[in-house]
Structures are given as C-alpha cells and as structure tokens.
Amino acid sequence: KALAGLNLRKSYTRSISAGTNGGLIVPGLYSVANSKGTVAAASEGYSPREVFGMFGGLTLTYKGFLTLDGTVRRDKSSTLPVENNQYNYYSGSASWLFSHHFEDLPWLTSGKLRANYATVGNDAPWGSIKNVYDQPAPFGSTILFSVPGTQNNPGLKPEQTISKEIGVEMAFMQNRILFDLTYYHTNTLDQILPAAVTTSTGYNSTFVNAGNIENKGFEVSLYANPIKLPDFSWNVNINFTRNRNKVLSLYN
C-alpha cells in the first residue's frame, strides 16, 4: 500500500493580561479595577506559526511474514530563517515473522525480528531568530523599551534526531509466555536551546544549535500467564530499561 499527502498547520496564539498592584480593595473580587494600587500596563502577546509539509509512504508485504515500510516527509516552518527553514524526515523499517517457517514447533506460538531507522526534524521556538524590543513597566512617567534577556539567532538550523532500533518478540505455549527485547541508539543533532552568556554582552543567554547528544540502551519486557483456569487467571508482567545519555559535542 502507498500514501501521499500535504499538510498545512497554522496556529495563532493571542493574549492580553494585566495584574493588580498591592492587593485587592474588596477581598475575593478578582478584577483589575479592584486593585489597591495603580495597575501596570497590560501585556499583549501574538505568536503566529505555520508549518507546511509534504509526505509519502510505501509498505510492501510478502506472504504475510516479511514486511518493508518506508516514509519520507519534508516540512517548511515559519519559525526558522528563510535559508534554513526546510527539514526532512526519513524512516525505514523491516520485520520478519520467522515463526512462519517453524509451524511444526508446537511450543513456538510466534517470533518476529524487527529493525528500523528514522530521522526526525524539528523547528525552533517561536520568536527565536530576530531580536525585538521588550516594553517593561514605565519609570515614573517615562516609557521604557529594552532588548530582551535572550539574544535571538538568525543563523539557526533545524534540529535533527537520528534513531536506530533492533528488536525481537517471541511467544511460547499459546501465548502463556512472551518476551520483547529492544536495543536503541539515538543522536540528537543541532538541538536548539538558550545557552548562558556573560551579561556584559547585554544579554544573559542566546539561542544556539547545541551539538550532538547521544542516548542508547535497551528495554526488556517479560509476560507470563502461569495460572489459567476457567474461573481464574494470573498474569505477570516485568519490565526493565537501561538508558545511557552522553553529550558528544557542544556549541563552541
């Protein structure tokens, strides 16, 4: 089977807020007009965002025991610089139901090997590529404007996560005993985050593409049904996971 499509996602976040100053005149009446002190100027927010994507997928199955699956997607996001605002997703997976070849073994209910590889893209938070002024509370009657605490970065690149996984699933004795074992290895590249900088620059942080962060480990799940009677059944499920995280490289 195959599929292809387009996706356009738009989101607009708007907000207006104000707070009381010095508490409330009438207790329990939550209204800006009920403020004891002078109310600070209202704060307004507007965060438009748009992501346009094209995607496709293909699945091939052979006689019910061998399956190959592939997908591709390309997104274009408004929160990234124009020259770097497109990023790709790729994935490929394969599974082999090897128990299909051992149907004469009564104790083996099913067995499957699987493997997959995938890359995932991600865009930047809204408002992280161009600097704009903030408007803090006035100083007396003087209206103030200032740069924000975080310096934005017009050279940001999209994030990318590369994942590899291999696993095996087996069931025995008419699904009375099952286990699932998975090993995975993931690298996140160019992760977008605010890094601390000296305040002598006029900022306390700046958005950067961080580097390369690795996660790897394995997961084991064991399921058993030791007692199965017409009026009573006892099921046991045990899980174990181990993950190791390492920062392989950092910005500068």
N, C-alpha and C positions, 0 to 999 in steps of 0.2 A: 504494500500500500504506500501511497505517497500523499504529501500535502504541501501546499504553498500558500502564502498569505502576506498581508500587510497589516500593520498595527500602528495607530496613531493615538498616543496618550497625552492629554492635556490636563494640567491641574493649575488651579489659581487659588492661592491662599491669601485671604484678606483679613486684616484685624485692626480694630481700633480699641484702645484701652486707656483708662485713666484710674488713678488711685486717690484715696482720701489722704489727708495730711493731719497728723495729730489726733487721730481717732474720730469717733462719731459723736455728734451732738445728741442724738436720740439713740440710745442703745438698741441694737437689733434692727435698725433701719439701714439696710445696705444700699446707699445711694451716694453718688459723688456729690450731690447737692447737700448731703448731710455731713459734710466734712467740717471739723472744727477749724482747721487752717486752710490757707489758700491752696487750691488744687493745682498740681503741676500740669503742664501742657499735656494734652492727650498724645499718645503714641500710636502711630499708624504703621501697618505693615502690608506689603504687597509682594508676593512671590510667585510669578508666573513660571511655568515649566512645561516643556514639550519634548517628547521623545517619539521619533518616527522609526519604525522597524520593518524590515523585510525578512521573511523566514521561509525555510523549506525543510522537509524531512522525507526520508525514504526508509522503509522497513522491508526486508527480504526474509522469508521463512522457507526452509526446505524440509518437507515431510514431517513437520511438527517438532523436530528435535534440534535444528540448527537455525539460529536467528541472528541476523545482522541488522543493525539500526544506525542511521546517521542523520544528523541535523546540522543546519547552518542558519545563522541569524546575523544581521548587520543593523545596528542601531545608530541613530544620529540624535544627539542630545543638545538642547539649548544651554545647558549649564557648563559646557566646555568651550575652550577657544575654537574659533571657526576652523583653524588649520588642523586641529586635533579632536574634532567633535564626533568622529565616527569610530566605532569599535565593533569587533566581531565576536561571535560565539561559535564554537565548533564542538561537536561531540560525535563519538563513535563507540558502539558497544557491540559485543558478541556474546552469545550464550550457547552452550552445548548441553543438551539433556542427554548425558551419556547413559543413563539408566535405560534409555530406549533400546540399547544394544544388549542389555542383560536382563531381558524379560523373563528368562528362565531361572533367575535367582529369587526364590520366594521371600527371602528376608530383606531384599532391597526394594523399597517402595518407589523411591525416586532419587535422582542425583543430578546435579547441574553444576557446571563450571561457567563462570561469567567474568568478563573483563570489560572495562570501559575507560575512555579517555575523553576529557572535556576541557574546554577553555570558556571562561565566562568574563564578560566585560562589565564595567560599571562606570558611571559618570561621577561628576563632582557634586558636592552640596550646592544648593542654590546660593548665588552671590559670593562665589569664592574666586573669581577671576579678575574682577575690576574693583578698584578702590572707590568708595563713595563716602561722603561726609555723614557723620552722625550729628544729631542735634541734642545735646544734653540739656539739662534744666538751665534756665536763664540765670545769669549772675546779676542779681538785683533786677534792673530794668534792661540789662544788656543781653541780647540774644546771642547765643554761642553756637558755633559749629566746630567740629573737630574730626580728625581722622579716627577710624575705628581702632580697637586694640589689636585686631588681627589683620596683617597685611595680606591682601589677596595676590594671586599669582596668575598673570596672563599666559604663562607658558606651561600650564598643567597639561598632563597627558591622561588618558583614561586608565583606570585600574584594570588589571588582568589577573585572573586566578586560573591556574592550570592544575587539573586534578587527574590522578591515575588511581585505578582501583582494580583489584582482582579478588575473587571470592569463590567459595564452594558451598553448596547447600546439599544436604543428604537427609533422607528419611528412611527409617527402617521399621519392619514389623507392622505394616499397615498404619504408619504414622504414629506409632507408640513412642518412638524415639526420633528426634530431629536435631540437627545442629546446623549452624550457619557461621562461617568463618570469613572475615573480610580483612584485607590489608589495603591501606590507602596512603597516598603521598600527594600533598598539596603544596603549591607555591603561589603566594600572592605577590605580584609584581606591581611596582609603582602605586602602592596604596596611598590614597590622598588623605592627609591629616595635617592639623596645625602643629608645627614644631616650634618650641620655645626659642626666642631670640633675645638678645640683650635689649633692655628698654632704652638704651642710649640711641637706638635706631628710630625711636618714636613709636615703636610697636612692642607688644610682648610676645607675639607669635606670628608665624607666617605659614600659609598653605604650601606644602611641598609634596612631591611624589617620593614616598619614603624609601623604597628599596625592594628587598626580597625577603619575605618571611615564610618559613617552611613549617608545615605541620605534617606529621606522619605517625602512623600507629596501626593498631588492629582492633577488631571487635569480634567477640565470640558470644554466640547465643546458643544455649542448650535447652531443649524442651523434651520433657518426658511425661508419659502417661502410665505410671507404674500400676495403678489400680483402675480397672474399667469394668464395672458391674452394671446390670440393668438399672439399678436404683442409686448407684453411687459411682462417682468418678473423681480421681485425684490427679491434678495436673501440676507439674513443677516446671518453672522457667528460671534459668540462671543466665545472667548477662555479665560480661567482663569487657572492659575497654581500657586501652592504654594509648595515650597520646603524648607525643614529644614535640615541643614547639621551639624553634630556633630562629633567631634573627641572623640571616646570612649576610646582609649588607644594608647600609643606611645611607640616606641622603648626605653627601659630603662627609 
